[in-house]
């Protein structure tokens, strides 16, 4: 609350804000969950392939073309190798499921194997694949927990708010008052130098100062003003958009207006 003012944020506003935050966190979690699952699916195929890499390479070499190699990969039964190192790194559920029965690759997994670089077949790279898969399974479990639990969702929102507070929680730079002070439209218009032109027929226009630039030898000029047929520029001067323009008639009357009220015209 601010002294002399009504509450800036009501309970209904806070409820609406919380609903928006929940929707945003759910959408973000669903997106990240889908991305992690897709990547984990590819890694599962790569891990199965490197477990029996000699036969995989031989199968690809014997295939006449890429589409055939892909079909052959998808038809080949695979099982997780007996490598103790891989079994220690990989999640226990993955090891049990991929070891007890034959596994078959999907189309995306076969494509990933066909585009895999040979450097991924080294022992170190295989461990990296297993480590990445393990990390992804943990992330997947985390996103599933957020989507399944209202409390987990609120905890994420609370963490996001604290993070925003730490990053942007400086003192207010504007003053909130109970009444709106009067302001002039001129306060909303940038002050800049312009060219004001008056044609022989009495038409007044303004245009940016950079319309008229210095031209070097051999350069191509520009048309600074587009007048109607038979008319031409008779007067030209610079002014600020906040200056007053005094206009005298042939009957001795004087009218004024701000330069920013003069119709603008772009160069041709």
JOHU-V572357 format. One record per pair of residues at least 6 apart in sequence whose ideal C-beta (glycine too) atoms are under 6 Angstrom apart, sorted by the first residue. I is the first residue (numbers start at 1). J is the second residue. If there is no record, write none. Layout:
i=<I/I>
j=<J/J>
//
This chain:
i=<1/4/5/21/22/25/25/25/29/29/29/32/33/36/36/36/39/40/42/43/43/45/45/45/46/47/48/48/49/49/50/51/51/52/53/59/60/63/63/70/73/73/74/74/77/78/80/80/86/87/89/90/91/91/145/146/146/146/189/191/191/191/192/193/193/194/194/194/195/195/195/196/196/196/197/197/197/197/198/198/198/199/199/199/200/200/200/201/204/205/205/206/206/207/211/211/212/215/222/223/224/225/226/239/241/241/243/244/245/245/246/246/247/248>
j=<7/178/178/157/153/153/156/157/143/146/147/143/143/136/139/140/136/136/112/129/133/105/109/112/129/129/78/103/56/113/126/80/81/78/121/72/69/69/72/110/105/110/105/110/102/103/98/99/130/95/130/130/134/137/152/152/153/156/260/240/241/242/241/209/238/206/209/241/207/209/238/206/237/239/205/225/233/236/204/234/235/227/231/233/231/232/234/231/262/263/265/262/264/265/224/267/224/221/267/268/267/233/268/259/259/260/259/256/257/259/254/256/255/254>
//
